[in-house]
Amino acid sequence: MSTNATWGEDSKALQLKKKQLQEKQRALQEIKRKKEYSRRKARGITSTIVKNQRSLENTRSLLYRQQNNRRNAQLRLVELEDALMTTSAQTQELAKNASNRVRKLYMDERLTLLQMILDAKDISTLMDRLFYKQKMVSQDKKLMSDYRETASKLKSEQKRIALQKQKINQIIGKIDNHKRSLASQLQKDKVRRRQYQKDAAYYERAERELLAESESIKRELAGKGLGKDVAGSTGKFVWPLRGTITSNFGYRTHPVHRRRLMHTGLDIAARSGTPVKAADGGKVIQVKWRGGYGKVVMINHGIRNGKNLVTLYGHLRGWAVKTGQMVSKGQTVAYVGSTGVATGPHLHFEARENGTPVNPRKYLP
């Protein structure tokens, strides 16, 4: 009967270990999936960055060409303004001269046609004088007309170039806005890529640490020959500290890694420096830094229900005990901190049976 009972306990323990191993493997697969996802996203964003960089360069070239067009338009406007001023001055000078000639002709009108005929040596001289006066008036009219036409053309050209410059300014404004938008998006993409690259590197490191730490703890516990009773151990825990439970034992989304992983203990929020008590009497077997756990204390409580029971206290700010020291239930062994991978001050509390994490509530009141 005793043999059957022992076999049954061993079978249950084996099944539990298999289940826990499967959970570890699932957690590992989840980390790998997140790592590959981050790498894919980083590659995709890199492709987008390259495309946007080319687009930004093209936009800058287009902006440069339009700015050059605007400079040319401005130069042309200056030329037209100078030409208009010259034409205006010429028109005013012509008008002044024409006015003087008209005044002179008017004064000469006192000379009657009869006198012009009498003074003329011959008919040819008379006709030349009349033709000359008429030609002077016609030339003045023609010059005035030409200057006005030139001024009109210059003003039309000036208006056209000014309108063209206005349109160029509008185009430049749109291109400049597009350039700023591209530059802003490019900067955001680079930030996102850096984050995904950091995530991928972090997941890869976490993957290695998860495997290494879990296996290391198992090997250490197995190699310490802990399979014996320990003085002061009762098998019934007290709470290592009183506070809000921020994360229970089991699968959860990690607050730092942002991925779904097996959480191997209880997280209890408390102010930094709050004393941490031994959950039960036992022997301190480890006081050290353990990667993502930060500073830890591990206490051996001996054999309970056929399994070696050890508690782990993680993310500590400091220690109050040394390796090899015997402690009693409720004794201060450490102080709350946020060392290792932690979002803030809290205690990470684990219970391990034969090196494998189990729900600490199994032993807590």
C-alpha positions in Angstrom: 0.0 0.0 0.0 2.9 2.3 0.9 4.7 1.4 -2.3 1.5 2.2 -4.4 1.1 5.5 -2.6 4.7 6.5 -3.2 4.4 5.5 -6.9 1.3 7.6 -7.1 3.0 10.6 -5.5 6.0 10.2 -7.9 3.6 9.9 -10.9 1.8 13.2 -9.8 5.1 14.9 -9.3 6.3 13.8 -12.8 3.1 15.0 -14.4 3.5 18.4 -12.6 7.0 18.7 -13.8 6.0 17.9 -17.3 3.2 20.5 -17.1 5.7 23.1 -15.8 8.2 22.2 -18.5 5.5 22.7 -21.1 4.7 26.1 -19.6 8.3 27.1 -19.8 8.5 25.9 -23.4 5.3 28.0 -24.2 6.8 31.0 -22.5 10.0 30.5 -24.5 8.0 30.2 -27.8 6.2 33.4 -26.9 9.5 35.2 -26.4 10.8 33.9 -29.7 7.6 35.0 -31.5 7.8 38.5 -30.0 11.5 38.6 -31.0 10.8 37.7 -34.6 7.8 40.1 -34.7 10.0 42.9 -33.6 12.7 42.0 -36.1 10.1 41.9 -38.9 8.6 45.3 -37.9 12.1 46.8 -37.7 12.9 45.5 -41.3 9.6 46.8 -42.5 10.1 50.3 -41.0 13.7 50.3 -42.5 12.1 49.8 -45.9 9.7 52.7 -45.3 12.5 54.9 -44.0 14.5 54.3 -47.2 11.5 55.1 -49.4 10.7 58.2 -47.4 14.3 59.3 -47.6 14.2 59.1 -51.4 10.9 61.0 -51.4 12.4 63.6 -49.1 15.4 64.1 -51.4 13.1 64.4 -54.5 11.0 66.9 -52.6 14.1 68.9 -51.7 15.2 68.9 -55.3 11.7 70.1 -56.4 11.7 72.8 -53.8 15.1 74.0 -55.0 13.9 74.2 -58.6 10.8 76.2 -57.6 12.8 78.5 -55.4 15.1 79.1 -58.4 12.0 79.8 -60.6 10.9 82.3 -57.9 14.3 84.1 -58.0 14.2 84.3 -61.8 10.6 85.7 -61.6 11.8 88.3 -59.1 14.7 89.3 -61.3 12.4 89.6 -64.3 10.0 91.8 -62.2 13.0 94.1 -61.4 13.9 94.3 -65.1 10.3 95.1 -66.0 10.1 97.8 -63.3 13.3 99.4 -64.7 12.0 99.2 -68.3 8.7 100.8 -67.2 10.5 103.6 -65.4 12.6 104.2 -68.6 9.6 104.2 -70.8 7.7 106.5 -68.5 10.6 109.0 -68.5 10.8 108.8 -72.3 7.1 109.4 -72.6 7.3 112.4 -70.3 10.2 113.8 -72.2 8.4 113.3 -75.5 5.3 114.9 -74.2 7.3 117.9 -73.0 9.0 118.4 -76.4 5.8 117.9 -78.3 4.1 120.4 -76.1 6.8 123.0 -76.8 6.5 122.3 -80.5 2.8 122.7 -80.4 3.2 125.9 -78.5 5.7 127.2 -81.1 3.3 126.2 -84.0 0.5 128.0 -82.2 2.6 131.1 -81.9 3.6 130.8 -85.5 0.0 130.7 -86.5 0.1 134.5 -86.4 2.1 134.1 -89.6 -0.7 133.9 -92.1 -0.8 131.5 -95.0 -0.6 134.6 -97.3 2.6 135.7 -95.6 4.0 132.1 -95.9 3.2 132.2 -99.6 4.7 135.7 -100.1 7.8 134.7 -98.2 8.3 131.4 -100.0 10.6 131.7 -103.0 8.6 129.1 -104.8 5.7 126.7 -104.5 8.1 123.9 -103.6 9.5 125.8 -100.6 5.9 126.5 -99.4 4.9 122.8 -99.7 8.1 121.7 -97.8 7.3 124.1 -95.0 3.7 122.8 -94.7 4.8 119.1 -95.0 7.5 119.6 -92.3 5.0 121.0 -89.8 2.5 118.2 -90.5 5.3 115.5 -90.3 6.5 116.8 -86.9 3.0 116.5 -85.5 2.5 113.0 -87.0 5.9 111.8 -85.6 5.1 113.1 -82.2 1.7 111.2 -82.3 3.5 108.1 -83.5 6.1 108.2 -80.8 3.5 108.8 -78.1 1.5 105.9 -79.4 4.6 103.6 -79.5 5.6 104.6 -75.9 2.0 104.0 -74.6 1.9 100.6 -76.4 5.3 99.6 -74.9 4.2 100.7 -71.4 1.0 98.7 -71.8 2.9 95.6 -72.8 5.4 96.0 -70.0 2.5 96.3 -67.5 0.8 93.2 -68.9 4.1 91.3 -68.6 4.6 92.6 -65.1 1.2 91.5 -64.1 1.7 88.0 -65.7 5.1 87.6 -63.9 3.7 88.8 -60.6 0.8 86.2 -60.9 3.4 83.5 -61.9 5.4 84.4 -58.8 2.3 84.2 -56.6 1.6 80.7 -57.9 5.2 79.7 -57.4 5.0 80.9 -53.8 1.9 78.7 -53.3 3.7 75.7 -54.8 6.7 76.3 -52.6 4.4 76.5 -49.6 2.8 73.2 -50.4 6.2 71.5 -51.2 7.7 72.9 -48.0 4.8 71.6 -45.9 5.2 68.2 -47.6 8.9 68.3 -46.9 8.3 69.0 -43.2 5.7 66.3 -43.0 8.1 63.8 -44.6 10.9 64.8 -42.3 8.7 64.5 -39.2 7.4 61.1 -40.3 11.0 60.0 -41.1 12.0 61.0 -37.6 9.1 59.1 -36.0 9.9 56.0 -38.1 13.5 56.1 -37.0 12.4 56.3 -33.3 10.0 53.3 -33.9 12.7 51.3 -35.6 15.1 51.9 -32.7 12.4 50.8 -30.3 11.7 47.6 -32.3 15.4 46.9 -32.5 15.7 47.4 -28.8 12.7 45.2 -28.2 14.2 42.4 -30.4 17.5 42.6 -28.6 15.8 42.7 -25.3 13.6 39.6 -26.1 16.7 37.8 -27.3 18.5 38.6 -24.0 15.4 37.8 -22.0 15.1 34.5 -23.8 18.6 33.5 -22.9 18.2 34.8 -19.3 14.9 32.9 -18.8 16.5 29.6 -19.9 19.8 30.2 -18.0 18.2 31.5 -14.8 15.6 28.8 -14.5 18.1 26.0 -15.3 20.7 27.6 -13.0 18.3 27.7 -10.1 17.2 24.1 -10.7 20.8 22.9 -10.8 21.8 24.8 -7.8 18.9 23.5 -5.7 19.5 20.0 -6.9 23.2 20.2 -6.2 22.9 21.5 -2.7 21.6 18.3 -1.2 18.7 20.1 0.4 16.5 17.0 0.8 16.3 17.1 4.6 14.4 18.8 7.4 15.5 22.3 8.4 15.2 23.6 11.9 12.5 26.2 12.4 10.6 25.3 9.2 6.8 24.7 9.7 5.6 24.4 6.2 3.1 27.2 6.8 4.0 30.6 5.6 3.4 34.1 6.8 3.2 36.9 4.3 6.7 38.3 3.7 5.1 41.8 3.8 1.7 43.4 3.6 0.8 45.3 0.4 -1.2 45.2 -2.7 -0.8 42.2 -5.0 0.0 43.7 -8.4 0.6 40.4 -10.2 -0.4 36.9 -9.4 1.3 33.6 -10.2 0.6 32.4 -13.7 0.6 33.8 -17.3 0.5 37.5 -17.7 1.6 40.4 -20.0 5.0 41.5 -18.7 4.9 45.2 -17.7 8.4 45.9 -19.2 8.7 43.3 -22.0 5.0 43.8 -23.1 4.7 40.1 -23.9 2.8 37.2 -22.4 5.0 35.1 -20.1 4.7 32.8 -17.2 5.0 34.8 -13.9 6.7 32.5 -11.4 5.6 34.2 -8.2 3.6 37.0 -6.5 4.4 40.7 -6.9 3.6 42.7 -3.8 3.8 46.5 -4.1 5.5 48.4 -1.3 7.6 51.5 -0.6 11.3 51.2 -1.3 13.1 50.2 1.9 10.1 48.3 3.5 11.4 45.3 5.5 10.9 41.9 3.9 10.2 39.0 6.3 11.1 35.3 6.0 7.9 33.4 5.1 9.0 30.5 7.2 12.0 29.4 9.3 14.9 28.0 7.4 18.5 28.3 6.2 19.6 31.1 3.8 21.2 29.4 0.8 21.7 32.4 -1.5 22.3 36.1 -1.2 23.3 37.5 -4.6 22.4 39.4 -7.8 20.5 37.2 -10.3 20.0 39.0 -13.6 16.4 40.1 -14.1 15.6 39.2 -10.5 18.0 41.8 -9.3 19.1 41.3 -5.7 17.7 38.1 -4.2 17.5 36.1 -1.0 16.7 32.3 -1.2 15.8 30.4 1.9 15.6 26.6 2.2 12.7 25.3 4.3 13.5 21.6 4.0 11.2 18.7 2.8 7.5 19.5 2.7 5.1 16.9 1.2 7.9 14.9 -0.2 9.5 17.9 -2.0 12.2 20.3 -1.1 10.7 23.7 -0.5 12.6 27.0 -1.1 11.4 30.6 -1.1 12.9 33.4 -3.2 12.7 37.1 -2.6 13.5 39.3 -5.6 14.1 42.9 -6.8 15.5 43.8 -3.3 17.2 47.1 -2.5 19.4 45.5 0.1 20.0 42.4 2.3 19.7 41.8 6.1 21.1 38.3 6.1 24.1 36.3 4.8 24.4 33.0 3.1 24.4 30.1 5.5 22.5 32.0 8.2 19.6 30.4 10.0 16.4 32.6 10.1 13.1 32.3 11.9 9.6 32.9 10.5 8.9 36.6 10.3 12.5 37.7 10.6 13.6 40.6 8.4 15.8 39.2 5.7 15.9 42.1 3.1 14.3 45.4 2.0 12.0 46.2 -0.9 13.6 47.7 -4.0 13.4 47.7 -7.8 16.6 46.1 -8.9 16.8 44.0 -12.0 13.9 44.2 -14.5 11.2 46.0 -12.5 8.9 49.0 -13.2 8.9 50.2 -9.6 9.5 49.2 -6.0 7.9 45.8 -5.1 8.7 42.3 -3.8 8.8 39.4 -6.2 8.0 36.3 -4.0 8.4 32.7 -5.2 8.0 29.3 -3.7 9.9 26.4 -5.4 9.3 22.7 -5.0 12.4 20.7 -6.1 13.5 23.9 -7.9 10.3 24.3 -9.9 8.2 27.5 -9.2 4.7 26.8 -7.7 2.0 29.2 -6.6 3.1 30.6 -3.2 -0.6 30.9 -2.1 -0.4 27.1 -1.6 1.5 27.8 1.6 0.2 31.2 2.5 -2.7 31.8 5.0 
